[in-house]
Amino acid sequence: MHIKDQFLPYFSLIAFYFCIKIYFYLIRNEIKNFSKCNSEHYYMAGKYYGTK
C-alpha cells in the first residue's frame, strides 16, 4: 500500500468539495451580478453599438 493510494480518496474528495464550492460561489455571483448590473450593461452596450 503506497502513501499515494491512501491519499487519493481524500484528495478526490477535497477536489470535489472545492469544485462544488467554487461552482456555487460563481453561480451566486452570476445571479447577483445579473440582476444588478447586467441589465444596465446590456442596455448601455445596446445603445452604444446601436449608434455605431
The first five atom37 places (N, CA, C, CB, O) and aatype in JSON, in Angstrom:
{
  "aatype": [12, 8, 9, 11, 3, 5, 13, 10, 14, 18, 13, 15, 10, 9, 0, 13, 18, 13, 4, 9, 11, 9, 18, 13, 18, 10, 9, 1, 2, 6, 9, 11, 2, 13, 15, 11, 4, 2, 15, 6, 8, 18, 18, 12, 0, 7, 11, 18, 18, 7, 16, 11],
  "atom_mask": [
    [1, 1, 1, 1, 1],
    [1, 1, 1, 1, 1],
    [1, 1, 1, 1, 1],
    [1, 1, 1, 1, 1],
    [1, 1, 1, 1, 1],
    [1, 1, 1, 1, 1],
    [1, 1, 1, 1, 1],
    [1, 1, 1, 1, 1],
    [1, 1, 1, 1, 1],
    [1, 1, 1, 1, 1],
    [1, 1, 1, 1, 1],
    [1, 1, 1, 1, 1],
    [1, 1, 1, 1, 1],
    [1, 1, 1, 1, 1],
    [1, 1, 1, 1, 1],
    [1, 1, 1, 1, 1],
    [1, 1, 1, 1, 1],
    [1, 1, 1, 1, 1],
    [1, 1, 1, 1, 1],
    [1, 1, 1, 1, 1],
    [1, 1, 1, 1, 1],
    [1, 1, 1, 1, 1],
    [1, 1, 1, 1, 1],
    [1, 1, 1, 1, 1],
    [1, 1, 1, 1, 1],
    [1, 1, 1, 1, 1],
    [1, 1, 1, 1, 1],
    [1, 1, 1, 1, 1],
    [1, 1, 1, 1, 1],
    [1, 1, 1, 1, 1],
    [1, 1, 1, 1, 1],
    [1, 1, 1, 1, 1],
    [1, 1, 1, 1, 1],
    [1, 1, 1, 1, 1],
    [1, 1, 1, 1, 1],
    [1, 1, 1, 1, 1],
    [1, 1, 1, 1, 1],
    [1, 1, 1, 1, 1],
    [1, 1, 1, 1, 1],
    [1, 1, 1, 1, 1],
    [1, 1, 1, 1, 1],
    [1, 1, 1, 1, 1],
    [1, 1, 1, 1, 1],
    [1, 1, 1, 1, 1],
    [1, 1, 1, 1, 1],
    [1, 1, 1, 0, 1],
    [1, 1, 1, 1, 1],
    [1, 1, 1, 1, 1],
    [1, 1, 1, 1, 1],
    [1, 1, 1, 0, 1],
    [1, 1, 1, 1, 1],
    [1, 1, 1, 1, 1]
  ],
  "atom_positions": [
    [[0.85, -1.2, 0.0], [0.0, 0.0, 0.0], [0.88, 1.25, 0.0], [-0.96, 0.01, 1.24], [1.63, 1.5, 0.95]],
    [[0.79, 2.0, -1.05], [1.58, 3.22, -1.14], [0.87, 4.36, -0.41], [1.83, 3.6, -2.6], [-0.34, 4.3, -0.16]],
    [[1.63, 5.39, -0.09], [1.05, 6.57, 0.56], [0.1, 7.26, -0.41], [2.15, 7.55, 1.04], [-0.95, 7.78, -0.02]],
    [[0.48, 7.24, -1.69], [-0.34, 7.88, -2.72], [-1.72, 7.25, -2.77], [0.34, 7.78, -4.08], [-2.73, 7.94, -2.91]],
    [[-1.77, 5.92, -2.66], [-3.04, 5.21, -2.71], [-3.92, 5.54, -1.51], [-2.81, 3.7, -2.78], [-5.15, 5.54, -1.61]],
    [[-3.29, 5.82, -0.39], [-4.06, 6.18, 0.8], [-4.62, 7.59, 0.69], [-3.18, 6.06, 2.06], [-5.72, 7.87, 1.17]],
    [[-3.86, 8.47, 0.07], [-4.28, 9.88, 0.0], [-5.21, 10.16, -1.17], [-3.07, 10.77, -0.1], [-5.89, 11.19, -1.17]],
    [[-5.25, 9.27, -2.15], [-6.04, 9.53, -3.35], [-7.52, 9.74, -3.05], [-5.88, 8.39, -4.31], [-8.1, 10.69, -3.58]],
    [[-8.17, 8.9, -2.23], [-9.59, 9.14, -1.93], [-9.82, 10.48, -1.26], [-10.12, 8.03, -1.03], [-10.77, 11.2, -1.6]],
    [[-8.96, 10.83, -0.31], [-9.11, 12.11, 0.38], [-8.92, 13.26, -0.6], [-8.11, 12.23, 1.55], [-9.64, 14.26, -0.56]],
    [[-7.93, 13.11, -1.49], [-7.64, 14.17, -2.44], [-8.81, 14.39, -3.39], [-6.37, 13.84, -3.24], [-9.19, 15.52, -3.66]],
    [[-9.38, 13.3, -3.9], [-10.51, 13.43, -4.82], [-11.71, 14.03, -4.1], [-10.88, 12.06, -5.42], [-12.47, 14.8, -4.69]],
    [[-11.88, 13.68, -2.83], [-12.99, 14.23, -2.05], [-12.81, 15.73, -1.87], [-13.09, 13.52, -0.68], [-13.76, 16.5, -2.02]],
    [[-11.59, 16.14, -1.54], [-11.3, 17.56, -1.33], [-11.47, 18.33, -2.64], [-9.87, 17.76, -0.77], [-12.03, 19.43, -2.66]],
    [[-10.97, 17.74, -3.73], [-11.1, 18.38, -5.04], [-12.57, 18.54, -5.41], [-10.35, 17.57, -6.12], [-12.98, 19.59, -5.91]],
    [[-13.35, 17.5, -5.17], [-14.78, 17.52, -5.45], [-15.46, 18.61, -4.63], [-15.42, 16.15, -5.16], [-16.29, 19.35, -5.13]],
    [[-15.09, 18.69, -3.34], [-15.67, 19.68, -2.44], [-15.36, 21.09, -2.93], [-15.14, 19.5, -1.01], [-16.24, 21.96, -2.94]],
    [[-14.11, 21.32, -3.33], [-13.73, 22.65, -3.79], [-14.41, 23.0, -5.11], [-12.22, 22.75, -3.93], [-14.79, 24.15, -5.33]],
    [[-14.56, 21.99, -5.98], [-15.25, 22.23, -7.25], [-16.68, 22.69, -6.99], [-15.25, 20.95, -8.12], [-17.14, 23.66, -7.59]],
    [[-17.37, 21.99, -6.1], [-18.77, 22.34, -5.78], [-18.83, 23.73, -5.15], [-19.4, 21.28, -4.83], [-19.7, 24.54, -5.48]],
    [[-17.88, 23.99, -4.23], [-17.88, 25.27, -3.53], [-17.68, 26.42, -4.51], [-16.79, 25.29, -2.44], [-18.4, 27.41, -4.47]],
    [[-16.68, 26.28, -5.39], [-16.39, 27.32, -6.37], [-17.56, 27.48, -7.33], [-15.1, 26.99, -7.14], [-17.93, 28.59, -7.71]],
    [[-18.15, 26.34, -7.73], [-19.28, 26.35, -8.67], [-20.45, 27.14, -8.1], [-19.73, 24.91, -8.99], [-21.01, 28.0, -8.77]],
    [[-20.8, 26.84, -6.84], [-21.93, 27.54, -6.23], [-21.6, 29.01, -5.98], [-22.32, 26.86, -4.92], [-22.47, 29.87, -6.08]],
    [[-20.32, 29.28, -5.63], [-19.9, 30.66, -5.42], [-20.06, 31.46, -6.71], [-18.43, 30.72, -4.93], [-20.57, 32.58, -6.7]],
    [[-19.62, 30.87, -7.83], [-19.74, 31.55, -9.12], [-21.19, 31.75, -9.51], [-19.01, 30.76, -10.2], [-21.57, 32.8, -10.01]],
    [[-22.01, 30.72, -9.28], [-23.44, 30.81, -9.63], [-24.11, 31.92, -8.83], [-24.16, 29.45, -9.39], [-24.9, 32.7, -9.36]],
    [[-23.78, 31.99, -7.53], [-24.39, 33.01, -6.67], [-23.97, 34.4, -7.16], [-23.97, 32.81, -5.18], [-24.79, 35.31, -7.23]],
    [[-22.69, 34.55, -7.51], [-22.23, 35.84, -8.01], [-22.87, 36.18, -9.34], [-20.71, 35.84, -8.16], [-23.24, 37.33, -9.59]],
    [[-23.01, 35.17, -10.21], [-23.64, 35.4, -11.51], [-25.06, 35.92, -11.33], [-23.65, 34.11, -12.35], [-25.46, 36.88, -11.99]],
    [[-25.82, 35.28, -10.45], [-27.21, 35.69, -10.22], [-27.25, 37.11, -9.65], [-27.92, 34.69, -9.26], [-28.07, 37.93, -10.07]],
    [[-26.35, 37.39, -8.69], [-26.32, 38.71, -8.07], [-25.97, 39.77, -9.12], [-25.3, 38.74, -6.91], [-26.64, 40.8, -9.21]],
    [[-24.92, 39.5, -9.9], [-24.49, 40.46, -10.9], [-25.52, 40.6, -12.01], [-23.15, 40.05, -11.49], [-25.74, 41.69, -12.53]],
    [[-26.14, 39.49, -12.36], [-27.1, 39.52, -13.47], [-28.28, 40.42, -13.12], [-27.6, 38.1, -13.8], [-28.71, 41.24, -13.93]],
    [[-28.79, 40.26, -11.91], [-29.95, 41.05, -11.51], [-29.56, 42.51, -11.33], [-30.57, 40.5, -10.22], [-30.38, 43.41, -11.55]],
    [[-28.31, 42.76, -10.91], [-27.91, 44.12, -10.55], [-27.45, 44.92, -11.76], [-26.82, 44.08, -9.51], [-28.02, 45.96, -12.08]],
    [[-26.39, 44.44, -12.45], [-25.74, 45.32, -13.42], [-25.8, 44.81, -14.84], [-24.32, 45.51, -13.04], [-25.55, 45.58, -15.77]],
    [[-26.13, 43.54, -15.07], [-26.11, 43.05, -16.44], [-27.19, 43.7, -17.28], [-26.28, 41.54, -16.46], [-26.99, 43.93, -18.47]],
    [[-28.35, 43.99, -16.67], [-29.41, 44.65, -17.42], [-28.95, 46.04, -17.86], [-30.7, 44.75, -16.57], [-29.18, 46.44, -19.01]],
    [[-28.3, 46.77, -16.96], [-27.77, 48.09, -17.31], [-26.68, 47.95, -18.36], [-27.23, 48.8, -16.06], [-26.63, 48.72, -19.32]],
    [[-25.8, 46.97, -18.16], [-24.67, 46.77, -19.06], [-25.15, 46.5, -20.48], [-23.78, 45.62, -18.58], [-24.67, 47.1, -21.44]],
    [[-26.11, 45.59, -20.61], [-26.6, 45.24, -21.94], [-27.39, 46.4, -22.55], [-27.48, 43.98, -21.87], [-27.38, 46.59, -23.77]],
    [[-28.05, 47.15, -21.71], [-28.78, 48.32, -22.2], [-27.8, 49.35, -22.77], [-29.63, 48.96, -21.07], [-28.01, 49.87, -23.87]],
    [[-26.72, 49.63, -22.01], [-25.73, 50.59, -22.45], [-25.0, 50.08, -23.68], [-24.73, 50.88, -21.33], [-24.75, 50.84, -24.62]],
    [[-24.65, 48.79, -23.69], [-23.95, 48.21, -24.83], [-24.83, 48.25, -26.07], [-23.51, 46.76, -24.53], [-24.36, 48.52, -27.17]],
    [[-26.12, 47.98, -25.88], [-27.06, 48.01, -27.0], [-27.16, 49.41, -27.58], [0.0, 0.0, 0.0], [-27.2, 49.59, -28.8]],
    [[-27.21, 50.43, -26.69], [-27.27, 51.81, -27.15], [-25.98, 52.18, -27.87], [-27.54, 52.77, -25.97], [-25.99, 52.83, -28.91]],
    [[-24.84, 51.75, -27.28], [-23.54, 52.11, -27.83], [-23.34, 51.49, -29.2], [-22.42, 51.66, -26.88], [-22.92, 52.17, -30.14]],
    [[-23.64, 50.2, -29.32], [-23.44, 49.53, -30.61], [-24.54, 49.89, -31.6], [-23.4, 48.01, -30.41], [-24.36, 49.77, -32.81]],
    [[-25.67, 50.33, -31.08], [-26.75, 50.72, -31.97], [-26.44, 52.03, -32.69], [0.0, 0.0, 0.0], [-26.89, 52.25, -33.82]],
    [[-25.65, 52.91, -32.04], [-25.34, 54.21, -32.63], [-24.21, 54.1, -33.63], [-24.99, 55.21, -31.56], [-24.05, 54.99, -34.47]],
    [[-23.41, 53.03, -33.57], [-22.26, 52.89, -34.48], [-22.72, 52.44, -35.85], [-21.23, 51.9, -33.93], [-21.9, 52.27, -36.75]]
  ]
}
